Amino acid sequence: MKFTKMSLVAALLIGSSAFALDNVKVSGDANLYYQTADANSGTLFDKDSSSADTAVNLNVTADLLENNLVSISVGAGYSVLSTLGLEQNFVSSVWAGAHSIRANSSSRGAYVDTASWFNEAWVAATTGKTTAKLGRMALDTPLAFTETWTAEENTFDAAVVINQDIPNTTLVGAYVGNGNGTEDLGGSTMPQGPVATAAVVNENGDFDTYGKSGAYAAGIINNSYAPLVAQAWYYDVVSVAQAVWLQGDLDASSLGVDGLTLGGQYVAMTAAASGSDTNQAVAAKVGYTMKDMFTASVAYSQQSNTGSLTNNAFNTATNMKAAQSKLYTEAWWNYGQVTMKGAKAFNLTVEAPVKDIADFGLYVTSVDQNTAPDLTEVTLTASRSFGPLDATLAYINSDYSKVGNTAATNTNTVQVYATLNF
């Protein structure tokens, strides 16, 4: 599925603060991703207009020590990415970017290699209300995070310390040394795999220096006023940029309006080379939930016209042309548009469960650009779980306006996501 909803602290503490009931816990999933689009005069469901991939992820955690003073646990994860030969028969493109390509004698084209790599390998120790985690891991912070919407997931070689001694407050400190996301803030020369529908990981899952010389992050999350969750983050991507992310999310039910939520975001990234050339953005969201009926929200964001960093600078982990961001207005599929300089974006989200049929979603994103084509994206989804199997069918219409010599385009896309959890 497109987004995996997980609290910020829970994502940071995967497998470290809450140990498995048994000494060893094994979990994982098997995934199938398929897309077809009529872009560039293509035809829906035609082989040359389609892409597909399969992915299997296996995770193991174990407790090494647990007593009154300290608890120690370890974890490891492994990913396997394969087309299963689909690109020779049913599709012409792959979904994920970790593949490499080898020429062969096939009349249908080159062979797409199966890729595999350790996505996690960490050790964590907890004493009192402090947890330290070291090794290869997934992260979920506003400007450096693991993207979970595609067939492959980028992870990090990092050290993270989390403390909760202050009531209603979580303090986070982290150092990220390496990552296998397709970021280019450090000018990485890591090889890229074949052209892919949704690439976020380097070829073969290889890790490289994060940015130019690693990155530091510090965060504080507070909910002393119970309906409000406020967070503030500072980042130093060494020799590249410094950044600040501020966010507040309020459950307004306590104010007498049941189901109403409010949110605000501010982000600024200053290029290290200039010392003052800053990319900035503000965003606001209003949401409403009617229990067992629907959840709806509207959001607006605006980017500054200043800043020398790339248009997609609000994601430092997979800073490619189409990087996902954490802004409220982020599109369902066409990433990288709401974060362009000067962009003004609007998002409408409506999700409604229909008993015994499916969970339906409507997602509309409109982006007004300064010099690039404007975007209107409309996405409809239907999702349902069949025991351990989660399935989603999505239809996306992407309409880009004409700008200068760039012609207007209107693309219809159909996607299928299937995940078997075990």
VOPAGU-2260 file (C-alpha; in pm, 1 decimal, decimal comma):
REM VOPAGU-2260
SITE   aa  ch    i         X         Y         Z
SITE  MET   A    0       0,0       0,0       0,0
SITE  LYS   A    1     109,6     357,4     -53,0
SITE  PHE   A    2     159,7     469,8     305,8
SITE  THR   A    3     232,1     272,3     618,5
SITE  LYS   A    4      94,0     466,9     915,2
SITE  MET   A    5     326,1     445,5    1211,2
SITE  SER   A    6     398,7     686,5    1494,7
SITE  LEU   A    7     731,2     865,4    1480,1
SITE  VAL   A    8     865,7     724,3    1805,6
SITE  ALA   A    9     737,4     373,0    1731,4
SITE  ALA   A   10     925,2     371,3    1402,6
SITE  LEU   A   11    1246,6     476,8    1571,7
SITE  LEU   A   12    1209,0     212,8    1839,6
SITE  ILE   A   13    1124,4     -85,7    1619,1
SITE  GLY   A   14    1241,4    -394,2    1805,2
SITE  SER   A   15    1429,1    -205,5    2075,0
SITE  SER   A   16    1202,0     -74,9    2349,6
SITE  ALA   A   17     939,1    -346,8    2342,1
SITE  PHE   A   18    1085,4    -693,7    2311,0
SITE  ALA   A   19     909,9    -988,4    2159,0
SITE  LEU   A   20     722,3   -1212,5    2401,5
SITE  ASP   A   21     932,1   -1503,3    2280,8
SITE  ASN   A   22    1308,4   -1499,7    2271,0
SITE  VAL   A   23    1311,6   -1497,3    1892,1
SITE  LYS   A   24    1052,4   -1336,8    1666,0
SITE  VAL   A   25    1041,9   -1388,4    1289,9
SITE  SER   A   26     822,2   -1179,1    1062,2
SITE  GLY   A   27     811,7   -1064,7     703,8
SITE  ASP   A   28     609,0   -1007,4     392,2
SITE  ALA   A   29     593,6   -1098,4      24,2
SITE  ASN   A   30     486,7    -828,2    -219,1
SITE  LEU   A   31     372,4    -792,7    -577,9
SITE  TYR   A   32     366,9    -449,0    -743,8
SITE  TYR   A   33     218,4    -379,7   -1088,1
SITE  GLN   A   34     159,4     -60,1   -1281,2
SITE  THR   A   35      33,0      28,7   -1626,7
SITE  ALA   A   36      -3,6     379,5   -1774,5
SITE  ASP   A   37     -97,3     543,6   -2102,8
SITE  ALA   A   38     183,5     801,8   -2089,5
SITE  ASN   A   39     377,5     892,7   -2406,9
SITE  SER   A   40     102,5     762,9   -2636,1
SITE  GLY   A   41     109,0     424,1   -2465,9
SITE  THR   A   42    -188,8     198,3   -2406,5
SITE  LEU   A   43    -310,4      75,1   -2070,7
SITE  PHE   A   44    -216,8    -289,3   -1999,9
SITE  ASP   A   45      15,4    -303,4   -2298,9
SITE  LYS   A   46     347,5    -474,7   -2219,5
SITE  ASP   A   47     553,0    -168,5   -2315,2
SITE  SER   A   48     339,3      57,8   -2095,1
SITE  SER   A   49     367,0    -157,7   -1782,5
SITE  SER   A   50     608,7    -243,8   -1501,8
SITE  ALA   A   51     615,6    -500,7   -1222,9
SITE  ASP   A   52     828,2    -636,8    -940,3
SITE  THR   A   53     815,2    -876,2    -647,8
SITE  ALA   A   54     982,5    -828,4    -310,9
SITE  VAL   A   55    1028,6   -1052,3      -8,1
SITE  ASN   A   56    1137,2    -910,0     327,9
SITE  LEU   A   57    1237,9   -1121,3     628,1
SITE  ASN   A   58    1303,0    -978,7     975,8
SITE  VAL   A   59    1432,6   -1147,5    1290,2
SITE  THR   A   60    1460,0   -1001,1    1641,4
SITE  ALA   A   61    1589,2   -1164,6    1958,7
SITE  ASP   A   62    1647,5   -1075,2    2323,7
SITE  LEU   A   63    2004,6   -1125,5    2440,8
SITE  LEU   A   64    1971,4    -998,3    2795,4
SITE  GLU   A   65    1694,1    -866,6    3017,4
SITE  ASN   A   66    1722,2    -782,1    3387,0
SITE  ASN   A   67    1644,0    -497,7    3625,9
SITE  LEU   A   68    1933,6    -286,1    3497,9
SITE  VAL   A   69    1946,8    -329,8    3123,1
SITE  SER   A   70    1777,0    -501,6    2831,9
SITE  ILE   A   71    1966,7    -587,4    2515,4
SITE  SER   A   72    1816,1    -700,9    2187,4
SITE  VAL   A   73    1936,6    -755,5    1832,1
SITE  GLY   A   74    1767,1    -756,5    1495,5
SITE  ALA   A   75    1837,3    -828,3    1130,2
SITE  GLY   A   76    1645,3    -793,5     807,8
SITE  TYR   A   77    1699,4    -918,1     454,3
SITE  SER   A   78    1533,1    -809,4     128,1
SITE  VAL   A   79    1508,5    -996,2    -202,2
SITE  LEU   A   80    1388,9    -811,7    -511,7
SITE  SER   A   81    1300,6   -1007,8    -825,7
SITE  THR   A   82    1098,2    -955,3   -1142,9
SITE  LEU   A   83    1042,4   -1333,1   -1167,6
SITE  GLY   A   84    1100,5   -1288,7   -1540,0
SITE  LEU   A   85     786,0   -1077,1   -1577,4
SITE  GLU   A   86     983,4    -820,4   -1776,8
SITE  GLN   A   87    1037,0   -1076,4   -2050,3
SITE  ASN   A   88     670,0   -1159,0   -2089,5
SITE  PHE   A   89     408,2    -929,0   -1935,3
SITE  VAL   A   90     585,7    -595,7   -1874,6
SITE  SER   A   91     878,4    -408,3   -2023,1
SITE  SER   A   92     990,7    -214,6   -1715,2
SITE  VAL   A   93    1072,2    -283,0   -1351,1
SITE  TRP   A   94     922,0    -118,3   -1043,1
SITE  ALA   A   95    1226,7     -83,1    -816,2
SITE  GLY   A   96    1577,8      51,9    -871,6
SITE  ALA   A   97    1800,2    -200,3    -692,0
SITE  HIS   A   98    1817,7    -430,4    -994,4
SITE  SER   A   99    2117,4    -442,1   -1226,7
SITE  ILE   A  100    2102,8    -545,1   -1591,6
SITE  ARG   A  101    2303,1    -806,6   -1783,1
SITE  ALA   A  102    2301,8    -845,2   -2157,8
SITE  ASN   A  103    2197,7   -1187,9   -2285,0
SITE  SER   A  104    2087,4   -1357,7   -2603,5
SITE  SER   A  105    1714,8   -1316,7   -2542,3
SITE  SER   A  106    1526,3   -1160,4   -2829,5
SITE  ARG   A  107    1313,3    -980,8   -2571,9
SITE  GLY   A  108    1600,5    -783,9   -2419,5
SITE  ALA   A  109    1853,9    -790,1   -2136,1
SITE  TYR   A  110    1825,2    -993,7   -1816,4
SITE  VAL   A  111    1725,0    -803,3   -1503,1
SITE  ASP   A  112    1924,0    -935,6   -1205,9
SITE  THR   A  113    1763,9   -1034,4    -878,5
SITE  ALA   A  114    1892,8    -802,4    -603,9
SITE  SER   A  115    1930,3    -887,7    -235,5
SITE  TRP   A  116    2083,9    -713,9      65,0
SITE  PHE   A  117    2073,6    -683,6     443,8
SITE  ASN   A  118    1839,9    -393,5     510,8
SITE  GLU   A  119    1879,1    -412,7     890,8
SITE  ALA   A  120    2141,1    -537,1    1136,9
SITE  TRP   A  121    2132,2    -365,4    1473,4
SITE  VAL   A  122    2180,2    -400,0    1848,7
SITE  ALA   A  123    1977,4    -202,0    2103,5
SITE  ALA   A  124    2013,7    -149,7    2477,3
SITE  THR   A  125    1757,1      -1,2    2717,0
SITE  THR   A  126    1821,6     112,7    3071,0
SITE  GLY   A  127    1558,2     305,4    3259,7
SITE  LYS   A  128    1386,3     531,2    3007,8
SITE  THR   A  129    1681,9     555,2    2771,6
SITE  THR   A  130    1729,5     339,8    2461,8
SITE  ALA   A  131    2037,3     335,0    2238,8
SITE  LYS   A  132    2028,1     162,6    1901,3
SITE  LEU   A  133    2333,0     105,6    1680,6
SITE  GLY   A  134    2372,1     -46,2    1334,8
SITE  ARG   A  135    2165,6     -66,8    1016,8
SITE  MET   A  136    1802,7      31,5    1067,5
SITE  ALA   A  137    1486,4     197,6     940,4
SITE  LEU   A  138    1423,5     557,4    1050,5
SITE  ASP   A  139    1118,7     780,8    1045,7
SITE  THR   A  140    1208,4    1147,1    1102,0
SITE  PRO   A  141    1070,2    1442,0     902,3
SITE  LEU   A  142    1369,9    1498,1     674,6
SITE  ALA   A  143    1543,3    1157,6     680,9
SITE  PHE   A  144    1318,2     855,5     666,1
SITE  THR   A  145    1262,0     508,2     526,7
SITE  GLU   A  146    1014,9     515,3     238,0
SITE  THR   A  147     767,6     229,1     273,9
SITE  TRP   A  148     538,1     291,5     -23,1
SITE  THR   A  149     737,6     108,1    -289,0
SITE  ALA   A  150     879,5    -237,9    -352,6
SITE  GLU   A  151    1214,2    -152,8    -188,3
SITE  GLU   A  152    1288,5      31,1     134,5
SITE  ASN   A  153    1592,9     248,5     199,1
SITE  THR   A  154    1762,5     213,4     538,9
SITE  PHE   A  155    2053,9     369,3     726,3
SITE  ASP   A  156    2375,3     289,2     911,2
SITE  ALA   A  157    2312,5     499,7    1218,6
SITE  ALA   A  158    2328,8     548,2    1594,2
SITE  VAL   A  159    2012,8     664,6    1774,1
SITE  VAL   A  160    1954,2     754,6    2139,7
SITE  ILE   A  161    1602,2     811,4    2274,9
SITE  ASN   A  162    1520,1     936,5    2625,1
SITE  GLN   A  163    1180,0     973,4    2794,5
SITE  ASP   A  164    1276,1    1081,5    3148,6
SITE  ILE   A  165    1100,9    1417,7    3109,4
SITE  PRO   A  166     724,6    1364,2    3152,8
SITE  ASN   A  167     530,4    1364,6    2825,5
SITE  THR   A  168     850,5    1433,8    2634,6
SITE  THR   A  169    1070,9    1226,8    2405,3
SITE  LEU   A  170    1423,2    1342,0    2322,5
SITE  VAL   A  171    1599,0    1198,4    2017,0
SITE  GLY   A  172    1960,2    1225,5    1906,2
SITE  ALA   A  173    2096,3    1052,8    1596,8
SITE  TYR   A  174    2400,0    1023,9    1373,8
SITE  VAL   A  175    2354,6     884,4    1022,4
SITE  GLY   A  176    2675,6     773,6     852,9
SITE  ASN   A  177    2555,5     577,3     550,2
SITE  GLY   A  178    2240,0     512,6     354,6
SITE  ASN   A  179    2133,7     317,0      48,7
SITE  GLY   A  180    1874,8     566,6     -73,9
SITE  THR   A  181    1927,6     736,9    -407,9
SITE  GLU   A  182    2016,6    1072,0    -247,9
SITE  ASP   A  183    2250,7    1309,7    -428,0
SITE  LEU   A  184    2315,7    1583,0    -171,6
SITE  GLY   A  185    2673,3    1462,6    -146,3
SITE  GLY   A  186    2718,1    1417,6    -518,4
SITE  SER   A  187    2714,0    1039,2    -490,2
SITE  THR   A  188    2839,6     844,9    -790,5
SITE  MET   A  189    2671,7     522,6    -688,3
SITE  PRO   A  190    2551,1     331,7    -997,2
SITE  GLN   A  191    2178,5     332,3   -1066,3
SITE  GLY   A  192    1988,5      31,0   -1193,2
SITE  PRO   A  193    1744,9      21,1   -1484,0
SITE  VAL   A  194    1487,3     292,1   -1537,1
SITE  ALA   A  195    1220,1     207,6   -1282,8
SITE  THR   A  196     867,7     315,5   -1195,5
SITE  ALA   A  197     943,3     381,9    -828,0
SITE  ALA   A  198    1314,6     360,9    -745,0
SITE  VAL   A  199    1441,1     469,9    -401,9
SITE  VAL   A  200    1739,3     234,4    -344,4
SITE  ASN   A  201    2086,4     219,7    -503,3
SITE  GLU   A  202    2171,5     -63,1    -740,4
SITE  ASN   A  203    2212,1    -393,0    -549,3
SITE  GLY   A  204    2099,8    -213,7    -232,2
SITE  ASP   A  205    2454,4     -79,0    -187,0
SITE  PHE   A  206    2523,9     170,6      91,6
SITE  ASP   A  207    2721,4     492,2      47,6
SITE  THR   A  208    2822,3     790,4     263,1
SITE  TYR   A  209    2516,7     989,7     366,8
SITE  GLY   A  210    2550,6    1333,6     210,2
SITE  LYS   A  211    2918,4    1429,6     205,5
SITE  SER   A  212    3025,9    1336,0     558,4
SITE  GLY   A  213    2720,5    1198,5     736,9
SITE  ALA   A  214    2445,3    1384,8     920,1
SITE  TYR   A  215    2338,2    1468,1    1275,9
SITE  ALA   A  216    1980,4    1509,0    1397,1
SITE  ALA   A  217    1819,2    1612,5    1725,3
SITE  GLY   A  218    1448,0    1612,4    1800,2
SITE  ILE   A  219    1200,2    1675,3    2078,5
SITE  ILE   A  220     839,8    1548,1    2080,0
SITE  ASN   A  221     607,9    1678,8    2351,5
SITE  ASN   A  222     242,8    1633,1    2445,3
SITE  SER   A  223     227,8    1795,7    2789,2
SITE  TYR   A  224     -98,5    1946,0    2671,2
SITE  ALA   A  225    -261,9    1611,2    2593,2
SITE  PRO   A  226    -455,0    1704,6    2275,3
SITE  LEU   A  227    -141,8    1856,7    2115,0
SITE  VAL   A  228     161,9    1672,1    1982,5
SITE  ALA   A  229     439,5    1920,7    1910,0
SITE  GLN   A  230     776,6    1833,0    1762,3
SITE  ALA   A  231    1090,8    2024,8    1671,8
SITE  TRP   A  232    1389,1    1886,9    1478,9
SITE  TYR   A  233    1732,2    2017,7    1387,9
SITE  TYR   A  234    1953,7    1857,5    1121,3
SITE  ASP   A  235    2313,1    1911,9    1018,4
SITE  VAL   A  236    2396,5    1733,6     693,7
SITE  VAL   A  237    2770,2    1795,8     724,4
SITE  SER   A  238    2910,1    2034,2     460,8
SITE  VAL   A  239    2575,5    2031,3     278,6
SITE  ALA   A  240    2294,8    2197,7     476,0
SITE  GLN   A  241    2138,3    2273,4     812,5
SITE  ALA   A  242    1765,0    2234,0     857,6
SITE  VAL   A  243    1481,6    2294,8    1103,4
SITE  TRP   A  244    1143,6    2117,5    1105,5
SITE  LEU   A  245     861,1    2236,0    1334,3
SITE  GLN   A  246     521,2    2065,7    1352,4
SITE  GLY   A  247     214,0    2068,8    1573,3
SITE  ASP   A  248     -91,5    1841,3    1550,1
SITE  LEU   A  249    -398,8    1914,0    1764,0
SITE  ASP   A  250    -694,9    1689,9    1843,2
SITE  ALA   A  251    -957,6    1962,9    1868,8
SITE  SER   A  252   -1214,6    1728,9    2025,5
SITE  SER   A  253   -1106,1    1868,0    2362,7
SITE  LEU   A  254   -1228,0    2209,3    2244,1
SITE  GLY   A  255   -1580,4    2079,8    2200,1
SITE  VAL   A  256   -1565,9    1978,6    1832,4
SITE  ASP   A  257   -1560,3    1598,6    1819,1
SITE  GLY   A  258   -1356,4    1457,0    1532,7
SITE  LEU   A  259   -1181,7    1783,3    1439,4
SITE  THR   A  260    -802,2    1791,5    1399,6
SITE  LEU   A  261    -565,5    2076,9    1312,6
SITE  GLY   A  262    -203,3    2072,6    1203,0
SITE  GLY   A  263      77,1    2310,1    1109,1
SITE  GLN   A  264     428,5    2265,1     965,6
SITE  TYR   A  265     729,4    2488,1     904,1
SITE  VAL   A  266    1054,8    2375,1     746,9
SITE  ALA   A  267    1372,5    2559,7     650,2
SITE  MET   A  268    1691,9    2426,5     492,3
SITE  THR   A  269    1999,8    2646,7     456,4
SITE  ALA   A  270    2277,3    2549,9     216,9
SITE  ALA   A  271    2609,5    2520,2     399,5
SITE  ALA   A  272    2797,8    2684,5     113,5
SITE  SER   A  273    2595,7    3005,8     128,9
SITE  GLY   A  274    2522,0    3028,4     499,6
SITE  SER   A  275    2204,1    3223,2     428,7
SITE  ASP   A  276    2041,2    3085,1     113,5
SITE  THR   A  277    1736,7    2909,5     262,6
SITE  ASN   A  278    1460,1    2690,8     121,0
SITE  GLN   A  279    1145,8    2737,3     332,0
SITE  ALA   A  280     793,9    2598,0     338,4
SITE  VAL   A  281     479,2    2631,1     549,4
SITE  ALA   A  282     180,5    2396,7     554,1
SITE  ALA   A  283    -150,9    2371,1     738,1
SITE  LYS   A  284    -415,3    2099,4     761,0
SITE  VAL   A  285    -772,4    2068,4     887,3
SITE  GLY   A  286    -922,1    1722,2     933,1
SITE  TYR   A  287   -1252,5    1576,3    1041,2
SITE  THR   A  288   -1348,8    1219,3    1133,6
SITE  MET   A  289   -1700,2    1079,0    1165,9
SITE  LYS   A  290   -1655,6     746,2    1341,0
SITE  ASP   A  291   -1722,5     440,5    1124,3
SITE  MET   A  292   -1821,9     670,9     837,1
SITE  PHE   A  293   -1530,1     866,9     690,8
SITE  THR   A  294   -1214,0    1067,7     754,2
SITE  ALA   A  295   -1151,8    1383,6     553,3
SITE  SER   A  296    -884,8    1653,1     546,5
SITE  VAL   A  297    -782,5    1959,5     347,9
SITE  ALA   A  298    -426,7    2093,1     345,8
SITE  TYR   A  299    -235,2    2383,7     194,0
SITE  SER   A  300     138,2    2443,6     157,8
SITE  GLN   A  301     356,9    2710,3       6,5
SITE  GLN   A  302     724,9    2701,6     -81,4
SITE  SER   A  303     954,9    3001,2     -81,3
SITE  ASN   A  304    1106,0    3130,8    -403,7
SITE  THR   A  305    1449,7    3133,5    -242,7
SITE  GLY   A  306    1703,4    2860,3    -177,1
SITE  SER   A  307    1986,2    2703,9    -374,1
SITE  LEU   A  308    1916,6    2344,2    -275,9
SITE  THR   A  309    1738,9    2111,9    -518,3
SITE  ASN   A  310    1361,8    2131,5    -555,4
SITE  ASN   A  311    1321,4    1811,7    -356,4
SITE  ALA   A  312    1542,8    1914,7     -65,3
SITE  PHE   A  313    1274,3    1830,8     193,7
SITE  ASN   A  314    1377,3    1466,4     172,9
SITE  THR   A  315    1749,9    1418,0     234,7
SITE  ALA   A  316    1740,3    1037,7     217,2
SITE  THR   A  317    1621,6     976,1    -139,0
SITE  ASN   A  318    1678,6    1315,0    -293,3
SITE  MET   A  319    1595,4    1218,5    -649,3
SITE  LYS   A  320    1364,5    1377,8    -905,1
SITE  ALA   A  321    1054,3    1231,3    -743,7
SITE  ALA   A  322    1130,6    1217,8    -371,5
SITE  GLN   A  323     848,4    1181,2    -121,6
SITE  SER   A  324     814,8    1448,7     147,5
SITE  LYS   A  325     637,9    1462,8     484,6
SITE  LEU   A  326     438,8    1775,7     396,4
SITE  TYR   A  327      63,4    1750,2     453,3
SITE  THR   A  328       0,7    1829,1      86,6
SITE  GLU   A  329     222,7    1556,8     -61,7
SITE  ALA   A  330      68,5    1398,9    -369,0
SITE  TRP   A  331     -38,7    1035,0    -368,9
SITE  TRP   A  332     187,7     946,3    -660,1
SITE  ASN   A  333     358,4    1242,7    -831,5
SITE  TYR   A  334     619,8    1316,3    -566,6
SITE  GLY   A  335     854,8    1612,4    -593,9
SITE  GLN   A  336     594,3    1863,4    -713,3
SITE  VAL   A  337     472,1    2020,7    -387,8
SITE  THR   A  338     834,4    2085,1    -281,6
SITE  MET   A  339     946,5    2283,8    -588,5
SITE  LYS   A  340    1047,8    2647,1    -534,8
SITE  GLY   A  341     748,4    2876,9    -523,7
SITE  ALA   A  342     498,4    2589,6    -538,1
SITE  LYS   A  343     154,2    2647,4    -388,5
SITE  ALA   A  344     -21,7    2318,9    -320,9
SITE  PHE   A  345    -367,5    2208,1    -209,4
SITE  ASN   A  346    -463,4    1857,2    -100,4
SITE  LEU   A  347    -800,3    1695,2     -32,7
SITE  THR   A  348    -813,2    1349,2     124,8
SITE  VAL   A  349   -1129,7    1147,6     191,9
SITE  GLU   A  350   -1119,2     789,4     322,5
SITE  ALA   A  351   -1430,3     581,7     387,6
SITE  PRO   A  352   -1476,9     214,2     483,6
SITE  VAL   A  353   -1766,2      23,3     329,8
SITE  LYS   A  354   -1836,9    -285,3     538,6
SITE  ASP   A  355   -1769,5    -620,3     370,5
SITE  ILE   A  356   -1661,3    -447,0      48,6
SITE  ALA   A  357   -1345,6    -233,2      81,1
SITE  ASP   A  358   -1187,1      77,4     225,8
SITE  PHE   A  359   -1214,5     352,3     -35,8
SITE  GLY   A  360    -996,8     661,3     -73,7
SITE  LEU   A  361   -1010,7     982,2    -276,8
SITE  TYR   A  362    -693,5    1193,2    -294,3
SITE  VAL   A  363    -676,6    1521,1    -489,2
SITE  THR   A  364    -360,9    1731,6    -514,3
SITE  SER   A  365    -336,7    2058,1    -706,0
SITE  VAL   A  366       0,4    2233,6    -745,1
SITE  ASP   A  367      49,2    2584,7    -886,5
SITE  GLN   A  368     408,6    2623,6   -1005,0
SITE  ASN   A  369     607,8    2932,9   -1095,9
SITE  THR   A  370     790,6    2809,3   -1405,0
SITE  ALA   A  371     722,2    2432,0   -1415,3
SITE  PRO   A  372     395,9    2273,9   -1537,8
SITE  ASP   A  373     107,5    2292,5   -1291,2
SITE  LEU   A  374     -19,8    1957,5   -1165,0
SITE  THR   A  375    -363,7    1825,3   -1086,5
SITE  GLU   A  376    -357,2    1468,5    -955,2
SITE  VAL   A  377    -671,3    1269,2    -873,4
SITE  THR   A  378    -633,7     923,3    -717,2
SITE  LEU   A  379    -901,0     668,8    -630,7
SITE  THR   A  380    -815,1     359,6    -424,2
SITE  ALA   A  381    -991,3      49,6    -297,2
SITE  SER   A  382    -820,8    -163,3     -31,2
SITE  ARG   A  383    -919,0    -481,4     146,4
SITE  SER   A  384    -754,6    -741,6     367,1
SITE  PHE   A  385    -815,9   -1111,7     322,8
SITE  GLY   A  386    -662,7   -1255,9     638,1
SITE  PRO   A  387    -285,0   -1206,5     600,1
SITE  LEU   A  388    -323,4   -1070,5     244,5
SITE  ASP   A  389    -356,1    -694,1     193,0
SITE  ALA   A  390    -463,3    -579,3    -153,8
SITE  THR   A  391    -502,0    -232,6    -305,7
SITE  LEU   A  392    -623,7    -122,8    -647,1
SITE  ALA   A  393    -545,6     237,3    -745,4
SITE  TYR   A  394    -641,4     462,1   -1035,9
SITE  ILE   A  395    -442,8     784,2   -1085,6
SITE  ASN   A  396    -506,4    1068,6   -1328,4
SITE  SER   A  397    -210,1    1305,9   -1362,2
SITE  ASP   A  398    -272,8    1628,5   -1554,8
SITE  TYR   A  399      22,9    1859,7   -1624,6
SITE  SER   A  400     -33,9    2199,4   -1787,6
SITE  LYS   A  401     156,5    2340,8   -2084,5
SITE  VAL   A  402     451,4    2567,3   -1998,9
SITE  GLY   A  403     667,7    2722,7   -2270,2
SITE  ASN   A  404     778,5    2449,1   -2507,4
SITE  THR   A  405     664,7    2178,4   -2266,1
SITE  ALA   A  406     340,9    2027,0   -2392,7
SITE  ALA   A  407      47,1    1955,2   -2165,8
SITE  THR   A  408       4,7    1589,2   -2067,2
SITE  ASN   A  409    -274,7    1384,7   -1919,6
SITE  THR   A  410    -187,5    1034,8   -1798,9
SITE  ASN   A  411    -407,2     756,1   -1664,2
SITE  THR   A  412    -237,1     501,9   -1439,9
SITE  VAL   A  413    -363,1     178,1   -1285,6
SITE  GLN   A  414    -171,1       9,9   -1002,7
SITE  VAL   A  415    -209,6    -313,1    -807,2
SITE  TYR   A  416     -44,1    -372,5    -468,5
SITE  ALA   A  417     -56,4    -711,4    -297,2
SITE  THR   A  418     118,7    -789,8      34,0
SITE  LEU   A  419     117,2   -1126,5     208,5
SITE  ASN   A  420     219,1   -1082,9     573,4
SITE  PHE   A  421     374,9   -1367,1     769,8
